Amino acid sequence: MSLILFACVVRVRDGLPLSASTDFYHSQDFLECRRRLKTLASRLAQYPGRGSAEGCDFSIHFSSSRDVACMAICSLQCPAAMAFCFLETLWWEFTASYDTTCVGLASRPYAFLEFDNVIQKVKWHFNYVSSTQMDSSLGKIQEELKFQPPVVLTLEDTDVANGVMNGHTLMHLEPAPNFRMEPVTALGVLSLILNIMCAALNLIRGIHLAEHSLQVAHEEIGNILAFLIPFVACIFQCYLYLFYSPARTTKVVLMLLFICLGNVYLHGLRNLWQILFHIGVAFLSSHQILTRQLQDKQSDCGV
């Protein structure tokens, strides 16, 4: 039987699973250990960088740094040094492939499915390659564990009993939110194109006016701002359409208000049809933002 049975990479701040190995163990004890690993993942921010939780048949080991943690379910015969050496190798492989921005922007479980193959390869290497070939790495980890032992838990510590957790009142743990938006529509693409065009027009006119108004009185500053503020509002409307953001309705109303007021202020520099065009595009974009909803929560991809 393999020593390392299952491994996954999760985001520390909320326990969102980013990638995981495929496991072929379906015993009730193993499935229960998987459930407790998921619970522990949601509370990793409370623990130091390394830790272990032991049960009757399996042990869970985790190692975290920055906002990425690697976790593994191992048999009790697996030495702790080997488990943490495996987790450290996995951590380096993952952080070398994905930067912190990618990790921070991940909004759905198992967003890095392509990394599953890497986990399988590293897991196979540690399970079937002779430990003598890893002596230097294992020796380094053993020294680190002597000077900085991992926090020791039991699998029962990772579970919830009677609404109380480790002597503290339980806070309800929600699964990581899925902020994946519905597919972009043809009308939505049109609104993006028109919005980008309006933003470009505002930016060009604003910069042109600023270049020719350096020696003019302060009243020109209002006209420059009336071009540049709608420019920023148009760009932010594009962002709100493409990505989920809390309080979307409030932000949409504010952006629409900025664009309308800016164009009304520019009545002397734009004719009526130009003003109506910019305001019309703003209303179209606002409608598209508010009608594009979040997708229904998806399953964990069968991993």
C-alpha positions as CSV (number, residue, x, y, z in Angstrom):
1,M,0.0,0.0,0.0
2,S,1.3,3.5,-0.8
3,L,2.5,5.7,2.0
4,I,1.0,8.9,0.5
5,L,-2.6,8.3,-0.5
6,F,-4.0,11.7,-1.5
7,A,-2.7,15.2,-1.9
8,C,-4.2,18.6,-2.7
9,V,-3.3,22.3,-3.0
10,V,-5.6,24.8,-1.3
11,R,-5.7,28.5,-0.8
12,V,-5.0,29.4,2.9
13,R,-7.3,32.3,3.4
14,D,-10.5,30.4,2.6
15,G,-9.6,26.8,2.1
16,L,-10.5,26.9,-1.6
17,P,-9.2,23.7,-3.3
18,L,-7.0,24.6,-6.3
19,S,-5.8,21.2,-7.4
20,A,-5.8,17.6,-6.2
21,S,-4.6,14.1,-7.0
22,T,-7.0,11.4,-8.1
23,D,-7.5,8.9,-5.3
24,F,-8.6,5.3,-5.7
25,Y,-9.5,4.6,-2.1
26,H,-13.2,4.4,-1.3
27,S,-13.2,2.9,2.2
28,Q,-15.5,4.6,4.7
29,D,-12.5,5.5,6.9
30,F,-10.7,7.1,4.0
31,L,-13.8,9.1,2.9
32,E,-14.2,10.3,6.4
33,C,-10.6,11.4,6.5
34,R,-11.2,13.3,3.2
35,R,-14.1,15.1,4.8
36,R,-12.1,16.1,7.8
37,L,-9.2,17.3,5.5
38,K,-11.7,19.6,3.8
39,T,-12.8,21.0,7.2
40,L,-9.2,21.5,8.3
41,A,-8.4,23.3,5.0
42,S,-11.0,25.9,5.8
43,R,-9.2,26.7,9.0
44,L,-5.6,26.6,7.9
45,A,-5.2,30.4,8.5
46,Q,-5.5,29.6,12.3
47,Y,-2.4,27.3,12.4
48,P,1.3,27.7,11.9
49,G,3.0,26.7,8.6
50,R,3.3,22.9,9.4
51,G,1.0,20.6,11.1
52,S,-0.2,17.0,11.4
53,A,-3.5,15.4,12.5
54,E,-3.5,11.7,13.3
55,G,-6.3,9.2,13.4
56,C,-6.6,5.5,13.8
57,D,-5.8,4.5,10.2
58,F,-4.6,7.7,8.5
59,S,-2.8,11.0,9.1
60,I,-3.2,14.4,7.6
61,H,-0.2,16.6,7.1
62,F,-0.2,20.2,5.8
63,S,2.5,22.7,5.0
64,S,1.6,26.3,4.1
65,S,3.4,29.5,3.1
66,R,2.0,32.8,2.0
67,D,-1.5,32.0,0.6
68,V,-0.8,28.5,-0.7
69,A,-1.0,25.3,1.4
70,C,-0.3,21.7,0.4
71,M,-2.1,18.9,2.2
72,A,-1.8,15.1,2.2
73,I,-3.5,12.0,3.6
74,C,-0.9,9.4,4.4
75,S,-0.8,6.0,6.0
76,L,0.4,5.9,9.6
77,Q,3.5,4.1,8.4
78,C,4.6,7.2,6.4
79,P,7.4,9.1,8.3
80,A,6.6,12.7,9.0
81,A,9.8,13.9,7.4
82,M,8.9,12.1,4.2
83,A,5.4,13.6,4.2
84,F,6.7,17.2,4.8
85,C,9.4,16.7,2.2
86,F,6.7,15.7,-0.3
87,L,4.5,18.7,0.6
88,E,7.5,21.1,0.3
89,T,8.3,19.7,-3.1
90,L,4.7,20.1,-4.2
91,W,4.6,23.7,-2.9
92,W,7.7,24.7,-4.9
93,E,6.3,23.0,-8.0
94,F,3.0,24.8,-7.7
95,T,4.4,28.3,-6.8
96,A,6.8,28.0,-9.7
97,S,3.9,27.4,-12.1
98,Y,1.4,29.9,-10.8
99,D,2.0,33.4,-9.2
100,T,0.1,34.9,-6.3
101,T,-2.2,36.9,-8.6
102,C,-3.5,33.7,-10.3
103,V,-4.1,32.1,-6.9
104,G,-5.8,35.2,-5.5
105,L,-8.1,35.5,-8.5
106,A,-9.2,31.8,-8.5
107,S,-13.0,31.8,-7.9
108,R,-14.0,28.2,-8.4
109,P,-12.8,24.9,-6.9
110,Y,-10.0,23.1,-8.7
111,A,-9.3,26.0,-11.0
112,F,-5.8,24.5,-11.8
113,L,-6.8,21.1,-12.9
114,E,-3.8,20.8,-15.2
115,F,-1.6,20.7,-12.1
116,D,-3.2,17.4,-11.1
117,N,-0.7,15.5,-13.3
118,V,2.2,17.1,-11.5
119,I,0.7,16.0,-8.1
120,Q,0.4,12.5,-9.4
121,K,4.0,12.4,-10.6
122,V,5.4,13.8,-7.4
123,K,3.3,11.4,-5.3
124,W,4.4,8.5,-7.4
125,H,8.0,9.5,-7.0
126,F,7.8,9.7,-3.2
127,N,5.8,6.4,-3.0
128,Y,8.0,4.3,-5.2
129,V,11.5,5.8,-5.3
130,S,14.0,4.5,-2.8
131,S,14.3,6.7,0.3
132,T,18.1,6.5,-0.1
133,Q,17.8,8.7,-3.2
134,M,16.2,11.4,-1.1
135,D,18.5,11.3,1.9
136,S,19.7,14.8,1.6
137,S,16.2,16.3,1.3
138,L,14.9,14.1,4.1
139,G,17.8,15.0,6.4
140,K,17.2,18.7,5.8
141,I,13.5,18.4,6.7
142,Q,14.3,16.3,9.8
143,E,16.6,19.0,11.1
144,E,13.9,21.6,10.5
145,L,11.3,19.5,12.3
146,K,13.6,19.1,15.3
147,F,14.0,22.9,15.7
148,Q,10.5,23.8,14.7
149,P,8.1,20.9,15.3
150,P,4.8,20.9,13.5
151,V,1.6,21.6,15.4
152,V,0.0,18.2,16.4
153,L,-3.7,17.7,16.2
154,T,-6.0,14.7,16.2
155,L,-8.5,14.1,13.5
156,E,-11.2,14.8,16.1
157,D,-9.8,18.3,16.5
158,T,-10.7,18.9,12.9
159,D,-14.3,18.0,13.4
160,V,-17.1,19.7,15.0
161,A,-18.9,18.3,18.1
162,N,-22.1,19.7,19.5
163,G,-21.5,23.1,17.9
164,V,-18.3,23.7,19.9
165,M,-14.8,23.7,18.4
166,N,-11.7,23.6,20.6
167,G,-13.5,25.3,23.4
168,H,-14.8,28.2,21.2
169,T,-18.2,28.8,19.8
170,L,-18.5,27.4,16.3
171,M,-18.6,29.8,13.5
172,H,-20.5,28.4,10.6
173,L,-18.2,27.6,7.7
174,E,-19.6,28.2,4.3
175,P,-18.0,26.6,1.2
176,A,-15.7,28.8,-0.8
177,P,-17.9,31.1,-3.0
178,N,-18.1,30.5,-6.7
179,F,-17.9,33.8,-8.5
180,R,-18.0,32.4,-12.0
181,M,-20.2,34.6,-14.3
182,E,-22.6,33.5,-17.0
183,P,-21.2,33.4,-20.5
184,V,-20.8,36.7,-22.3
185,T,-23.6,37.4,-24.8
186,A,-23.4,39.1,-28.2
187,L,-25.1,42.2,-26.9
188,G,-22.6,42.2,-24.0
189,V,-19.7,42.1,-26.4
190,L,-21.2,45.0,-28.3
191,S,-21.6,47.0,-25.1
192,L,-17.9,46.4,-24.3
193,I,-16.8,47.5,-27.7
194,L,-18.9,50.7,-27.5
195,N,-17.8,51.4,-24.0
196,I,-14.1,51.1,-24.9
197,M,-14.7,53.4,-27.8
198,C,-16.4,56.0,-25.6
199,A,-13.6,55.6,-23.1
200,A,-11.0,56.2,-25.8
201,L,-12.9,59.3,-27.1
202,N,-13.0,60.7,-23.6
203,L,-9.3,60.1,-23.0
204,I,-8.2,61.6,-26.3
205,R,-10.4,64.7,-25.9
206,G,-9.3,65.1,-22.3
207,I,-5.6,64.8,-23.1
208,H,-5.9,67.1,-26.1
209,L,-7.7,69.7,-24.1
210,A,-5.1,69.5,-21.3
211,E,-2.3,70.0,-23.7
212,H,-3.9,73.2,-25.1
213,S,-5.1,74.6,-21.8
214,L,-1.9,74.8,-19.8
215,Q,-1.9,78.6,-20.0
216,V,-5.7,79.0,-19.7
217,A,-7.7,79.9,-16.6
218,H,-8.9,77.3,-14.1
219,E,-12.3,77.0,-15.7
220,E,-10.8,74.6,-18.3
221,I,-9.9,72.2,-15.5
222,G,-13.6,71.4,-15.1
223,N,-13.8,70.4,-18.8
224,I,-10.7,68.2,-18.5
225,L,-12.2,66.4,-15.5
226,A,-15.5,66.1,-17.3
227,F,-13.7,64.0,-20.0
228,L,-11.4,62.0,-17.7
229,I,-13.9,61.0,-15.1
230,P,-16.3,59.4,-17.6
231,F,-13.2,57.7,-19.2
232,V,-12.5,56.0,-15.8
233,A,-16.2,55.2,-15.4
234,C,-16.3,53.6,-18.8
235,I,-13.3,51.4,-18.0
236,F,-14.8,50.4,-14.7
237,Q,-18.1,49.5,-16.4
238,C,-16.1,47.1,-18.6
239,Y,-14.6,45.6,-15.5
240,L,-18.0,45.2,-13.7
241,Y,-19.4,43.4,-16.8
242,L,-16.5,41.0,-17.0
243,F,-15.9,40.2,-13.3
244,Y,-18.0,39.8,-10.3
245,S,-17.8,42.6,-7.7
246,P,-19.7,43.0,-4.4
247,A,-22.4,45.8,-4.4
248,R,-22.5,45.8,-8.1
249,T,-25.8,47.7,-8.3
250,T,-24.4,50.6,-6.3
251,K,-21.3,50.8,-8.4
252,V,-23.2,50.6,-11.6
253,V,-25.5,53.5,-10.6
254,L,-22.5,55.6,-9.5
255,M,-20.6,55.0,-12.8
256,L,-23.8,55.8,-14.8
257,L,-24.2,59.0,-12.8
258,F,-20.6,60.1,-13.4
259,I,-21.0,59.5,-17.2
260,C,-24.3,61.3,-17.4
261,L,-23.1,64.3,-15.3
262,G,-19.8,64.5,-17.2
263,N,-21.5,64.6,-20.6
264,V,-24.1,67.1,-19.5
265,Y,-21.3,69.4,-18.3
266,L,-19.7,69.1,-21.7
267,H,-22.8,70.5,-23.5
268,G,-20.7,73.3,-24.9
269,L,-18.0,71.0,-26.3
270,R,-20.3,68.2,-27.6
271,N,-23.5,68.4,-29.6
272,L,-26.7,66.8,-28.5
273,W,-26.2,63.6,-30.6
274,Q,-22.8,63.0,-29.1
275,I,-24.1,63.4,-25.6
276,L,-27.0,61.1,-26.3
277,F,-24.7,58.5,-27.8
278,H,-22.4,58.4,-24.7
279,I,-25.3,58.3,-22.3
280,G,-27.0,55.6,-24.4
281,V,-23.9,53.4,-24.3
282,A,-23.6,53.9,-20.6
283,F,-27.3,52.8,-20.1
284,L,-26.7,49.8,-22.3
285,S,-23.6,48.8,-20.4
286,S,-25.4,49.2,-17.1
287,H,-28.2,47.0,-18.2
288,Q,-25.8,44.3,-19.4
289,I,-23.9,44.4,-16.1
290,L,-27.0,44.0,-14.0
291,T,-28.5,41.2,-16.2
292,R,-25.3,39.1,-16.3
293,Q,-25.6,36.9,-13.2
294,L,-23.4,34.4,-11.4
295,Q,-23.5,30.8,-12.6
296,D,-25.1,28.2,-10.4
297,K,-22.6,26.6,-8.0
298,Q,-20.8,23.8,-9.7
299,S,-19.6,20.5,-8.3
300,D,-16.1,19.7,-7.2
301,C,-15.3,18.4,-10.8
302,G,-15.4,14.8,-9.4
303,V,-11.9,15.0,-8.0
